[in-house]
């Protein structure tokens, strides 16, 4: 269960990073 939670955070963080720095896409 915890693993899925960590993966969800990683994916969410990645999406936020892409939104903040679209140039780095």
Secondary structure, DSSP 8 states (H G I E B T S, - for coil): -HHHHHHHHHHHHHHHHHHH-GGG-
